Amino acid sequence: MSRQSVNVQAHLDFTVEVQDALAQGDPAANTVWSPYSVASALALVTRGAAGTTKDELVSLLLGDKSAEIEDLIRLLDKAERLAEPHGDQEPPVLEVANTLWADKRIRIRQAFASALENMPSGSVRSAPFRDDPEGARNLINTDVAKTTRNLIPELLPEGVIKNDTIAALVNALYLKVAWRNKFEEAATESRPFNAPSGVVQVPTMWVSENLGYARASGWQVVAMPAIGGVEAVVLLPDGGELPTVDATTLKTLVDKPKRQKVSLRMPKLRLKLGAELTNVLNQLGVRTVFTDSADLSGISEDPLAVQAVIHESVLKIDEQGLEGAAATAVMMRTLSLDTSQPVEVTVDRPFLLLVRHKDTGVVYFSARVNDPSKTG
């Protein structure tokens, strides 16, 4: 098995794990998110991580802490390039931005900045997190809104920038592609859909064309090709309830469809989700990066930890094609850089003193100091 195929399987593992965790709150609700966007943001954080912090992130993203994060970054980079359209086909649109926003008080390592800026979609920009938090929020939101064609106008809500927020690594994605075989608009009609809460009427599209199709393992799979080498894959279970599916089965299913004549009816969709992913990532084993033990020394010589991971996705599917946008912001806090007024402590009266081993708590020396002028 090639290295790329291993990465694809690992990416599907990541997709299924996070999707299942997101759906736990309400299994009957719609869930939409962007594995590409979240993986892109976390992969760049991983590039600047070390020790346990890096191991946990790599294990989630690639399934094996010994795997190379640069392999995933290269895989995601390849997905930024769509195939050229043929003839008079409508050109696909894909725009990606990976931006490190940093306060002027933090020292970004040149190696990290250079690696990011060498990416086609990468940049490092300044944001006044300390002096003007609202201004920093507006800068980031405006940039994300521009990349996503205003489908995500406000990724960062009010109050998300805290007193110790010092940087943010943000991925933004916009995709708009037309179907190779468009649905007939005149054929769209209201039809019943068997939702968990009961039957509902939804606008349902229809197309009869040569599409990818397979039936296997209790699923029907339809692959709808779009311009630029993009495809939408519908996985329809034979039963009425939507079961969970593991990543290995998922890869088998999405690889199975063969072209044949298909008469397809499917609902028009407009899905949206905003989520704070910290609890989801904690549940999946990524914990250290959020704590004071975080090691992001590859990003900055100033000690950092992740404060929050904020994600938003929008996906629209209609007769013409699909349009989607996603953004992920990894908000970072400083562990020691503090420009607020210091707490004043003057040791001018008797005190206790311990000299100890921090990790074990073993005390090397213990002292009661009543009079420092006495040296014996």
C-alpha positions in Angstrom: 0.0 0.0 0.0 1.4 3.4 -1.0 2.2 6.1 1.5 -0.5 8.3 0.1 -3.2 5.6 0.4 -2.2 5.1 4.0 -2.6 8.9 4.6 -6.0 8.8 2.9 -7.2 5.9 5.2 -5.8 7.9 8.2 -7.7 11.0 7.0 -10.9 8.9 6.8 -10.3 7.5 10.3 -10.0 11.1 11.5 -13.1 12.1 9.6 -15.2 9.3 11.1 -13.9 9.8 14.7 -14.6 13.6 14.8 -18.0 13.2 13.0 -19.1 10.6 15.5 -18.0 12.8 18.4 -19.8 15.8 16.9 -23.0 13.7 16.5 -23.1 12.4 20.0 -24.9 15.4 21.4 -28.0 14.8 19.2 -27.7 11.8 16.8 -30.9 12.9 15.1 -29.6 16.4 14.2 -27.7 17.3 11.0 -24.0 17.6 11.3 -21.7 19.2 8.7 -18.1 20.1 9.2 -14.9 20.2 7.1 -12.2 17.6 7.8 -10.0 19.4 5.4 -10.2 22.7 7.3 -9.8 21.2 10.8 -7.0 18.9 9.7 -5.2 21.8 7.9 -5.3 24.0 11.0 -4.3 21.2 13.4 -1.6 19.9 11.1 0.1 23.4 11.1 -0.1 23.5 14.9 1.4 20.0 14.9 4.3 21.2 12.7 5.2 23.6 15.6 4.6 21.1 18.4 7.0 18.7 20.2 6.9 15.9 22.8 3.5 14.6 24.1 1.8 17.6 22.5 2.9 16.5 19.1 2.3 12.8 19.7 -1.4 13.3 20.6 -2.0 15.5 17.6 -0.3 13.2 15.1 -2.1 10.2 16.6 -5.5 11.8 15.9 -4.6 13.1 12.5 -2.6 10.1 11.2 -3.4 7.3 13.6 0.2 6.7 14.5 2.4 9.1 16.6 5.4 8.0 14.6 3.9 9.2 11.3 5.2 12.3 9.5 2.9 15.3 9.7 4.5 16.7 6.6 3.0 13.8 4.6 -0.5 15.0 5.7 0.4 18.6 4.9 1.5 17.6 1.4 -1.7 15.5 0.9 -3.9 18.5 1.9 -1.8 20.7 -0.4 -2.6 18.5 -3.3 -6.3 18.8 -2.6 -5.9 22.6 -3.1 -5.4 22.0 -6.8 -8.5 21.2 -8.9 -8.4 19.8 -12.4 -8.9 22.3 -15.3 -12.4 22.3 -16.9 -12.9 21.1 -20.4 -14.4 23.2 -23.2 -17.2 25.5 -22.0 -17.5 23.9 -18.6 -18.0 26.3 -15.7 -14.7 26.8 -14.0 -14.5 25.4 -10.5 -13.6 27.8 -7.6 -11.4 26.7 -4.7 -9.8 29.2 -2.4 -7.8 28.3 0.7 -6.1 30.6 3.2 -3.8 29.4 6.1 -2.9 32.4 8.2 -1.0 32.8 11.4 -2.2 36.0 13.1 0.2 37.0 15.8 0.5 39.9 18.3 3.6 42.0 17.9 4.7 41.0 21.4 5.2 37.4 20.5 8.3 36.1 18.9 7.4 33.8 16.0 10.2 31.4 15.0 11.5 32.2 11.5 11.6 28.6 10.4 7.9 28.2 11.2 6.9 31.5 9.5 9.0 30.6 6.4 7.5 27.2 6.1 4.0 28.7 6.3 4.7 31.5 3.9 6.2 29.0 1.4 2.8 27.3 1.2 0.6 28.5 -1.7 -2.1 29.5 0.7 0.1 30.5 3.7 0.9 33.8 5.3 1.8 35.4 8.7 0.1 38.6 9.6 0.0 40.9 12.6 -3.1 41.4 14.8 -3.4 43.6 18.0 -4.7 40.9 20.4 -3.4 42.8 23.4 -4.0 46.5 22.5 -7.2 46.1 20.5 -8.9 42.7 20.9 -12.0 43.7 19.1 -9.9 45.1 16.2 -8.0 41.8 16.0 -11.3 39.9 16.0 -12.6 42.1 13.2 -9.4 41.7 11.2 -9.7 37.9 11.3 -13.4 37.8 10.7 -13.1 40.1 7.7 -10.4 38.0 6.2 -12.3 34.8 6.7 -15.5 36.4 5.2 -13.5 37.5 2.1 -12.1 34.0 1.6 -15.5 32.3 2.1 -17.4 34.7 -0.1 -19.2 35.9 3.1 -20.7 32.5 3.8 -18.9 32.7 7.1 -19.1 36.4 8.1 -18.2 36.0 11.8 -16.1 33.0 12.6 -14.9 34.5 15.9 -17.8 35.6 18.2 -17.6 38.4 20.7 -15.6 37.6 23.8 -13.5 34.8 22.2 -10.3 36.8 22.5 -9.2 36.7 26.2 -6.7 38.7 28.1 -4.0 36.0 27.4 -4.9 35.4 23.7 -1.7 36.1 21.8 -2.1 34.4 18.4 -4.5 32.5 16.1 -3.8 30.0 13.3 -6.7 30.2 10.9 -7.7 28.0 8.0 -10.4 29.2 5.6 -11.9 27.3 2.7 -14.3 28.1 -0.1 -15.4 25.7 -2.8 -17.9 26.1 -5.6 -18.3 23.6 -8.4 -20.9 22.6 -10.9 -22.2 19.1 -11.5 -21.0 17.3 -14.6 -24.6 16.1 -14.9 -26.9 18.8 -13.6 -30.3 18.1 -12.1 -33.3 19.2 -14.1 -34.7 22.3 -12.3 -38.2 21.7 -13.7 -38.2 18.2 -12.1 -37.6 19.5 -8.6 -40.7 18.9 -6.5 -41.7 18.5 -2.8 -41.5 14.9 -1.8 -41.6 13.0 1.6 -38.5 12.4 3.6 -38.5 9.9 6.5 -36.7 11.9 9.2 -36.2 10.4 12.7 -38.9 12.7 14.0 -41.4 11.7 11.3 -42.2 12.3 7.6 -41.4 15.8 6.3 -41.8 17.3 2.9 -38.6 18.6 1.3 -37.7 20.0 -2.2 -36.3 17.0 -4.0 -34.2 17.1 -7.1 -34.1 14.5 -9.9 -31.5 13.5 -12.5 -31.2 10.4 -14.7 -27.6 10.0 -16.0 -24.6 7.8 -15.9 -23.3 8.1 -12.4 -21.1 6.1 -10.1 -23.2 3.4 -8.3 -22.7 0.5 -6.0 -24.7 -1.6 -3.5 -22.7 -3.3 -0.8 -22.7 -4.1 2.9 -26.2 -2.8 3.5 -25.6 0.5 1.6 -26.4 2.1 -1.7 -23.6 4.4 -2.9 -24.0 7.1 -5.5 -21.0 9.2 -6.7 -22.0 12.4 -8.4 -19.0 13.9 -10.4 -18.5 17.7 -10.4 -16.2 19.9 -12.4 -12.5 20.0 -11.3 -12.2 16.5 -10.1 -14.6 17.0 -7.2 -17.3 14.5 -6.4 -20.2 14.2 -4.0 -20.8 10.7 -2.6 -24.2 9.8 -1.2 -24.2 6.7 1.1 -27.8 5.5 1.7 -28.4 2.7 4.2 -30.9 0.0 3.3 -32.7 0.4 6.7 -34.5 3.5 8.0 -32.0 4.5 10.6 -28.5 5.9 9.9 -26.0 3.5 11.4 -22.4 4.3 12.3 -19.8 3.2 9.8 -16.1 2.6 10.5 -13.4 4.3 8.4 -12.3 1.0 6.7 -15.8 0.2 5.5 -16.3 3.9 4.5 -13.2 3.7 2.2 -14.4 0.5 0.7 -17.8 2.0 0.0 -16.5 5.2 -1.6 -14.1 3.3 -3.8 -16.8 0.9 -5.1 -19.1 2.9 -7.4 -18.9 2.1 -11.1 -20.5 4.2 -13.8 -24.0 3.1 -14.8 -27.4 4.7 -15.5 -28.9 6.0 -12.3 -32.2 7.8 -11.7 -31.4 9.8 -8.6 -33.8 11.8 -6.4 -32.2 13.7 -3.6 -33.1 16.6 -1.4 -31.7 20.1 -1.9 -29.5 20.9 1.0 -28.4 23.9 3.0 -26.5 22.8 6.1 -24.6 24.9 8.7 -22.7 24.1 11.9 -20.7 26.2 14.3 -18.8 24.3 17.0 -16.1 24.8 19.6 -14.0 21.6 19.2 -12.0 21.6 22.4 -14.2 19.0 24.1 -14.3 16.8 21.0 -10.5 16.9 20.7 -10.1 16.1 24.4 -12.4 13.2 24.0 -10.3 11.9 21.1 -7.0 12.1 23.0 -5.7 15.6 22.2 -5.3 17.1 25.7 -1.8 18.3 26.4 -1.9 21.1 23.8 -4.6 22.8 25.9 -2.7 22.7 29.1 0.2 24.6 30.7 2.3 21.6 29.7 1.8 22.3 26.0 5.0 22.4 23.9 4.5 24.6 20.9 8.2 25.6 20.9 8.4 25.2 17.1 6.0 28.1 16.6 7.5 30.6 19.1 10.2 30.8 21.7 7.5 32.3 24.0 5.6 29.4 25.7 2.1 28.9 24.2 -0.9 26.7 24.6 -4.1 26.3 22.6 -7.0 28.2 24.1 -9.8 27.0 21.9 -10.5 25.5 18.5 -13.4 27.2 16.7 -15.0 25.7 13.6 -17.8 26.7 11.2 -19.0 25.0 8.0 -21.7 25.8 5.5 -22.7 23.5 2.6 -25.3 24.1 -0.1 -26.3 21.6 -2.7 -28.8 22.4 -5.5 -29.6 21.5 -9.1 -26.5 23.4 -10.5 -23.8 22.1 -8.2 -22.4 22.6 -4.7 -21.1 25.5 -2.8 -19.3 25.2 0.6 -17.2 27.2 3.0 -15.4 26.3 6.2 -13.1 28.0 8.6 -11.1 26.8 11.7 -9.4 29.0 14.2 -6.9 27.6 16.7 -6.7 30.3 19.3 -3.5 30.4 21.3 -2.7 31.8 24.7 0.6 32.7 26.3 1.8 30.9 29.3 4.2 33.5 30.6 4.0 36.6 28.4 2.0 39.1 30.5 1.9 42.8 29.9 -0.6 43.6 32.6 0.4 45.4 35.7 2.4 43.0 37.9 1.3 41.9 41.3 3.7 43.4 43.8 5.2 41.1 46.4 7.8 42.4 48.9 9.4 39.7 51.1 9.9 41.8 54.1 8.8 39.5 56.9 9.4 36.0 58.1 8.6 33.4 55.4 8.9 29.7 54.4 11.1 28.5 51.6 11.0 25.2 49.7 13.4 24.0 47.1 11.9 21.0 45.3 11.8 18.8 42.3 8.8 20.1 40.3 7.6 16.9 38.6 7.8 14.6 41.6 7.2 17.1 44.4 10.3 15.9 46.3 11.6 18.6 48.6 15.3 19.2 48.4 15.4 21.9 51.1 12.8 23.4 53.5 13.5 26.6 55.4 11.8 29.0 57.8 13.3 32.4 57.4 12.8 34.8 60.3 15.9 37.0 59.9 17.9 36.9 56.7 20.6 39.0 58.3 21.7 36.0 60.3 24.0 33.9 58.1 24.8 31.1 60.5 
